């Protein structure tokens, strides 16, 4: 179960109860903050040498896992749309 905070209210992602979902503007603002954090991390704090391997100990590992996770969502969506 995923929990996230918006406007100081916790939301549970379990779909078993009726609740007030966050406003779209709140979700978009959260996504902007996350994107800005990732951009700062990659641009300012991470250095990847040419041809270097990304190991689990590398800060890039979590970014690659996020990209792969989104790829799975896209692949699943294309199958469901057919």
Secondary structure, 3 states (H helix, E strand, C coil): CCEEEECCEEEECCCCCCCCCCCHHHHHHHHHHHHHHHHHHHHHHCCCCCCCCCCCCCCHHHHHHHHHHHHHHHHHHHHHHC
